[in-house]
């Protein structure tokens, strides 16, 4: 008999997918927060998942390795007999970490659907236009026996191979598409990964608007899936550490869906909150919505954070960054100097092959006149023994190397160098030692500037240089540190129980 398909939203981009006899978890973040080591990116809206009451999964699907999708403490809550499915291009350091917990990792391609009870899941590779830091994503196509199909986009352009299958009529247009909202728009004055410090580049009217977000998600992204009947929004579901404005703008998917349904007639849009279940009937009936009892939203905390956002938008102030990691001890500082010096030798070479490097080498004049060979400045804030000061290194593209230079004010540095990176010394060391990932730092304390397009920003150069695909050694340190923290917490809980 055909069976219905149930999609329960657990927050951010985590989905509990079930039919009458099968259950799968996609990118499970089951704890209140995620982050490397002891860092906390709180799930938004704040919620609790009762994993004891949650229908246990028969399998986990991991779309890719980024920290808001791969969460070892959440996997640690699951039975070790549950297999973890992922694609062939996910870094092996990721599967090694999952297997270290005791799980079996199964790598599959788009030609071999995963069958679990009445569920069939095909993992399509990301579209070719996907940005490099997301191009290892796999996009699940889910259907129940005799039922209709749901395509889950997950942080990437729609798979070209999937579109080829639709064009060749090997697959129908999906009944529903799940679209990831990754706009991560912060109010003016707040820290944002895409904020460009060059004068005149940033401004209130240059921040992304909700109308642009909706157009990007529902018109541009879904254009190749012409005929989709229903859409579900997810993503933007976390707050950065010590964020003074609470959640991102345009993170309320219920409101976005209401506006989208009022403004277009192409499809019905759902904006689920954690605990909302969307049921796709096997027949011709439209999707139905309900709630599950094992996910609860902390409405009091939610209201307080929304009030913070409203107050910040009404009276924006310039937010000064602070380190996202703890201070280093005296012994650690001594080791940090040699570690940073060694790392800068490698960074100087790695930057050459990024978009930042290509543009930096290709320009010859800047604000102060003709450029020499120094095109970027790395400003390390609060160096060892010099809190409140800046240690500066200029990137010489002719060597290539980073050379220590006299620190100036930020304004003077922006006048001289077309590219700039500002990172707290201790945060940079934390990335190198496995206490944080580059995604943590860029989302929490990074600032910078650049000429050219947004993708020419050093932000994306750092993603290229320090992502798990390029630096599995750093990722392994993060996973080791995470497991260490998990074991310490478990040991503390056991002692407290006694």
Secondary structure as UniProt FT lines:
FT   STRAND          5..11
FT   TURN            12..13
FT   STRAND          14..18
FT   STRAND          23..26
FT   STRAND          33..34
FT   TURN            37..38
FT   STRAND          41..43
FT   STRAND          47..49
FT   TURN            51..53
FT   STRAND          59..61
FT   TURN            67..69
FT   HELIX           72..75
FT   TURN            76..77
FT   TURN            80..81
FT   STRAND          83..86
FT   TURN            88..89
FT   HELIX           92..100
FT   TURN            101..102
FT   STRAND          105..107
FT   TURN            110..111
FT   STRAND          114..116
FT   TURN            117..118
FT   STRAND          119..125
FT   TURN            128..129
FT   HELIX           132..134
FT   TURN            135..136
FT   STRAND          138..144
FT   TURN            145..146
FT   STRAND          149..152
FT   HELIX           160..167
FT   TURN            168..169
FT   STRAND          176..180
FT   TURN            188..189
FT   TURN            193..194
FT   TURN            199..201
FT   HELIX           204..206
FT   HELIX           210..214
FT   HELIX           215..220
FT   TURN            221..222
FT   HELIX           223..225
FT   TURN            226..227
FT   STRAND          230..234
FT   STRAND          238..239
FT   TURN            241..242
FT   TURN            244..245
FT   HELIX           253..263
FT   STRAND          268..270
FT   TURN            274..275
FT   STRAND          276..280
FT   STRAND          288..291
FT   TURN            293..294
FT   STRAND          295..297
FT   HELIX           299..314
FT   HELIX           330..350
FT   HELIX           351..353
FT   HELIX           355..362
FT   STRAND          365..366
FT   TURN            367..368
FT   STRAND          369..370
FT   STRAND          374..383
FT   TURN            384..385
FT   STRAND          386..396
FT   TURN            397..400
FT   STRAND          401..405
FT   HELIX           410..416
FT   STRAND          419..424
FT   HELIX           425..433
FT   HELIX           438..444
FT   STRAND          447..449
FT   HELIX           454..456
FT   HELIX           458..466
FT   TURN            468..470
FT   HELIX           472..497
//
